[in-house]
Amino acid sequence: MKKKKSKKHNITQEARLASAKRWLQNLVKIDDLCNAYAKRYKIDKAVAFLELCQLGYKEELITQGYDKEGIEYEFMYDPYGDEMKAAPKGTEEWELPEFI
């Protein structure tokens, strides 16, 4: 019996993003979201990172990167964007735009 081949790598970016939205909504927490996305859709990790940022997962990717590197981080108020952003512990407020 032949194994069914996935056609996920042959779809357009728009279709992939629509599929990814559904997949991400039903997803349980993954330690390496970027790699899982790249593997699922058979795309480059850089493309996966950009598309996940486009889908609103940038903060999750940043915190996963800090965890992977063993960097302690904290959430700080960003006065330029009126949001809380993850930054390495001890970061001064004026340095925050470097980590966004």
VEXDOVO-841421 format. One record per residue (C-alpha): residue number from 1; x, y, z. Coordinates in steps of 0.2 Angstrom, whole numbers, plus 2048, in hexadecimal, padded with zeros to 3 digits. Example, Ala and Ser with C-alpha at 12.3 -4.5 7.8 and 13.67 -1.06 7.14 Angstrom:
BEGIN
<r><n>1</n><u>83E</u><v>7EA</v><w>827</w></r>
<r><n>2</n><u>844</u><v>7FB</v><w>824</w></r>
//
This chain:
BEGIN
<r><n>1</n><u>800</u><v>800</v><w>800</w></r>
<r><n>2</n><u>807</u><v>811</v><w>7FB</w></r>
<r><n>3</n><u>809</u><v>81E</v><w>808</w></r>
<r><n>4</n><u>7FF</u><v>82E</v><w>804</w></r>
<r><n>5</n><u>80B</u><v>83D</v><w>800</w></r>
<r><n>6</n><u>807</u><v>84E</v><w>808</w></r>
<r><n>7</n><u>804</u><v>85C</v><w>7FC</w></r>
<r><n>8</n><u>808</u><v>869</v><w>809</w></r>
<r><n>9</n><u>818</u><v>86F</v><w>801</w></r>
<r><n>10</n><u>80F</u><v>872</v><w>7F0</w></r>
<r><n>11</n><u>803</u><v>87F</v><w>7F7</w></r>
<r><n>12</n><u>803</u><v>892</v><w>7F5</w></r>
<r><n>13</n><u>808</u><v>89D</v><w>803</w></r>
<r><n>14</n><u>7F7</u><v>8A3</v><w>806</w></r>
<r><n>15</n><u>7F0</u><v>891</v><w>807</w></r>
<r><n>16</n><u>7FE</u><v>88C</v><w>812</w></r>
<r><n>17</n><u>7FA</u><v>89B</v><w>81E</w></r>
<r><n>18</n><u>7E8</u><v>896</v><w>81E</w></r>
<r><n>19</n><u>7EC</u><v>884</v><w>822</w></r>
<r><n>20</n><u>7F9</u><v>88A</v><w>82F</w></r>
<r><n>21</n><u>7EC</u><v>895</v><w>838</w></r>
<r><n>22</n><u>7E1</u><v>885</v><w>83A</w></r>
<r><n>23</n><u>7F0</u><v>87B</v><w>840</w></r>
<r><n>24</n><u>7F6</u><v>887</v><w>84C</w></r>
<r><n>25</n><u>7E5</u><v>88A</v><w>854</w></r>
<r><n>26</n><u>7E4</u><v>877</v><w>858</w></r>
<r><n>27</n><u>7F6</u><v>875</v><w>85D</w></r>
<r><n>28</n><u>7FC</u><v>871</v><w>86E</w></r>
<r><n>29</n><u>80C</u><v>87A</v><w>874</w></r>
<r><n>30</n><u>81B</u><v>875</v><w>86A</w></r>
<r><n>31</n><u>82D</u><v>878</v><w>870</w></r>
<r><n>32</n><u>833</u><v>87D</v><w>85F</w></r>
<r><n>33</n><u>825</u><v>884</v><w>855</w></r>
<r><n>34</n><u>830</u><v>88B</v><w>846</w></r>
<r><n>35</n><u>837</u><v>87A</v><w>843</w></r>
<r><n>36</n><u>826</u><v>871</v><w>844</w></r>
<r><n>37</n><u>81F</u><v>87D</v><w>838</w></r>
<r><n>38</n><u>82D</u><v>87C</v><w>82C</w></r>
<r><n>39</n><u>82C</u><v>869</v><w>82D</w></r>
<r><n>40</n><u>819</u><v>868</v><w>82B</w></r>
<r><n>41</n><u>819</u><v>873</v><w>81B</w></r>
<r><n>42</n><u>82A</u><v>86E</v><w>815</w></r>
<r><n>43</n><u>831</u><v>880</v><w>814</w></r>
<r><n>44</n><u>841</u><v>888</v><w>819</w></r>
<r><n>45</n><u>842</u><v>88D</v><w>82C</w></r>
<r><n>46</n><u>844</u><v>8A0</v><w>827</w></r>
<r><n>47</n><u>834</u><v>89F</v><w>81D</w></r>
<r><n>48</n><u>82C</u><v>896</v><w>82B</w></r>
<r><n>49</n><u>832</u><v>8A4</v><w>838</w></r>
<r><n>50</n><u>82B</u><v>8B2</v><w>82D</w></r>
<r><n>51</n><u>81A</u><v>8A9</v><w>82A</w></r>
<r><n>52</n><u>818</u><v>8A6</v><w>83C</w></r>
<r><n>53</n><u>81C</u><v>8B8</v><w>840</w></r>
<r><n>54</n><u>80F</u><v>8BD</v><w>833</w></r>
<r><n>55</n><u>802</u><v>8B2</v><w>83C</w></r>
<r><n>56</n><u>806</u><v>8BA</v><w>84D</w></r>
<r><n>57</n><u>812</u><v>8AE</v><w>855</w></r>
<r><n>58</n><u>821</u><v>8B9</v><w>855</w></r>
<r><n>59</n><u>821</u><v>8BB</v><w>869</w></r>
<r><n>60</n><u>820</u><v>8A8</v><w>86A</w></r>
<r><n>61</n><u>82F</u><v>8A5</v><w>85E</w></r>
<r><n>62</n><u>839</u><v>8B2</v><w>868</w></r>
<r><n>63</n><u>836</u><v>8AA</v><w>879</w></r>
<r><n>64</n><u>839</u><v>898</v><w>872</w></r>
<r><n>65</n><u>84A</u><v>89F</v><w>86B</w></r>
<r><n>66</n><u>84E</u><v>8A6</v><w>87C</w></r>
<r><n>67</n><u>84A</u><v>895</v><w>884</w></r>
<r><n>68</n><u>854</u><v>88B</v><w>877</w></r>
<r><n>69</n><u>863</u><v>896</v><w>87B</w></r>
<r><n>70</n><u>861</u><v>896</v><w>88D</w></r>
<r><n>71</n><u>85E</u><v>8A8</v><w>88F</w></r>
<r><n>72</n><u>854</u><v>8AE</v><w>89D</w></r>
<r><n>73</n><u>847</u><v>8BB</v><w>897</w></r>
<r><n>74</n><u>839</u><v>8C6</v><w>89E</w></r>
<r><n>75</n><u>82B</u><v>8D0</v><w>897</w></r>
<r><n>76</n><u>82D</u><v>8E2</v><w>896</w></r>
<r><n>77</n><u>822</u><v>8F1</v><w>891</w></r>
<r><n>78</n><u>827</u><v>8F8</v><w>880</w></r>
<r><n>79</n><u>824</u><v>90A</v><w>881</w></r>
<r><n>80</n><u>825</u><v>90C</v><w>86E</w></r>
<r><n>81</n><u>817</u><v>8FF</v><w>86A</w></r>
<r><n>82</n><u>80D</u><v>8FF</v><w>87B</w></r>
<r><n>83</n><u>80F</u><v>8EC</v><w>87C</w></r>
<r><n>84</n><u>818</u><v>8E0</v><w>887</w></r>
<r><n>85</n><u>827</u><v>8D8</v><w>87F</w></r>
<r><n>86</n><u>833</u><v>8CA</v><w>884</w></r>
<r><n>87</n><u>845</u><v>8CF</v><w>886</w></r>
<r><n>88</n><u>854</u><v>8C8</v><w>88F</w></r>
<r><n>89</n><u>855</u><v>8CB</v><w>8A2</w></r>
<r><n>90</n><u>85E</u><v>8DB</v><w>8A6</w></r>
<r><n>91</n><u>85A</u><v>8E4</v><w>896</w></r>
<r><n>92</n><u>858</u><v>8F7</v><w>898</w></r>
<r><n>93</n><u>848</u><v>8FF</v><w>891</w></r>
<r><n>94</n><u>852</u><v>909</v><w>884</w></r>
<r><n>95</n><u>859</u><v>8F8</v><w>87E</w></r>
<r><n>96</n><u>848</u><v>8F0</v><w>87B</w></r>
<r><n>97</n><u>846</u><v>8F5</v><w>869</w></r>
<r><n>98</n><u>855</u><v>8EA</v><w>865</w></r>
<r><n>99</n><u>84C</u><v>8DA</v><w>86A</w></r>
<r><n>100</n><u>83B</u><v>8DE</v><w>862</w></r>
//
